[in-house]
């Protein structure tokens, strides 16, 4: 994680101390074999989702939001990984008969961690796409269905996790999987016991 300085208030009426990110916060992060650089111009007043902006500028904006958040899961992902694996392209979906680009929300822990996982986690689902990501009337948000395997959110894709719907993602390894495994093991051990008794 980058060096973080704490800014202190001077008087009793000043707001409490807050974390200040250093100007070189993007330097350790790499995308397409290039550092994201020392440029910390991620300004919230700019619409960073316009198609005319470079993938690097979009990533700077998102990474700044991730590094400034208070969620330990998100910060753990950004501390562990320094290589961004994919650009932050957003899904297009139908809203009231019009094709629009999804918007990212920055409100809940699932939003931040879903975005961080989407950017940094290797894709383990191959060509498989969850049923929600396949539909064009689904509100995304990501253009690509990416899941990190069983160890990451039990296999749910990061779009579903971001939306708080990870438990209903069709890629998730859920109770049905464990029931099938249990029945399979029980049938094998039951068959072995029958064979031994005869």
Residue pairs with C-beta under 8 A, 6 or more apart in sequence:
1 67
1 75
1 78
1 79
2 21
2 22
2 24
2 25
2 27
2 28
2 67
3 22
4 19
4 20
4 21
4 22
5 19
5 20
5 22
6 17
6 18
6 19
6 20
7 17
7 18
7 19
7 20
8 17
9 15
9 16
9 17
19 68
21 40
21 64
21 67
21 68
23 38
23 40
24 38
24 40
25 40
25 63
25 64
25 67
26 35
26 36
26 37
26 38
26 39
26 40
26 60
26 63
26 64
27 35
27 36
27 37
27 38
28 35
28 82
29 35
29 36
29 59
29 63
29 82
29 83
29 84
30 36
30 82
30 83
30 84
31 55
31 56
31 59
31 83
31 84
31 87
32 55
34 56
36 56
36 59
36 60
36 63
36 84
37 56
37 60
39 60
40 60
40 64
41 60
42 48
42 60
42 61
42 63
42 64
42 65
46 61
48 57
48 58
48 61
48 62
49 58
49 90
49 101
49 103
49 104
55 87
55 88
55 89
58 87
58 88
59 84
59 87
59 88
59 119
62 88
62 104
62 115
62 119
63 78
63 84
63 119
65 106
65 112
65 115
66 74
66 75
66 77
66 78
66 112
66 115
66 116
67 75
67 78
69 75
69 106
69 112
71 109
71 112
71 113
73 109
73 112
73 113
73 116
74 109
74 112
74 113
74 116
77 113
77 116
77 117
77 120
77 121
78 116
78 120
80 120
81 120
81 121
83 120
84 119
84 120
85 119
85 120
85 121
85 122
85 123
86 118
86 119
86 144
86 146
88 115
88 118
88 119
88 142
89 142
89 143
89 144
90 101
90 102
90 103
90 104
90 140
90 141
90 142
90 143
91 101
91 102
91 133
91 138
91 139
91 140
91 141
91 142
91 143
91 159
92 99
92 100
92 101
92 102
92 136
92 143
93 99
93 100
93 102
93 136
93 137
93 138
93 139
93 140
94 100
94 136
94 137
102 139
102 140
102 141
102 142
103 141
104 111
104 115
104 141
105 111
106 112
108 164
110 161
110 162
110 163
110 164
110 166
111 162
113 161
113 162
114 158
114 159
114 161
114 162
114 163
115 158
115 162
117 146
117 148
117 152
117 153
117 158
117 161
118 142
118 146
118 158
118 159
118 162
121 146
121 148
121 152
121 158
122 148
123 144
123 146
123 147
123 148
124 147
124 148
124 149
124 152
124 155
125 145
125 146
125 147
125 149
125 155
125 157
125 171
128 145
128 147
128 171
129 145
130 145
130 147
130 156
130 157
130 159
130 160
130 169
130 170
130 171
131 170
132 138
132 157
132 159
132 160
132 165
132 168
132 169
132 170
133 140
133 142
133 145
133 157
133 159
133 160
134 145
138 159
139 163
140 159
141 159
141 162
141 163
142 158
142 159
142 162
145 157
145 159
145 171
146 157
146 158
146 159
147 153
147 155
147 156
147 157
147 158
147 169
147 171
148 155
148 158
149 155
150 173
153 161
153 166
153 172
154 166
154 172
154 173
154 174
155 169
155 171
155 172
155 173
156 166
156 167
156 169
156 171
156 172
157 169
157 171
160 166
160 168
160 169
160 171
160 172
161 169
166 172
167 174
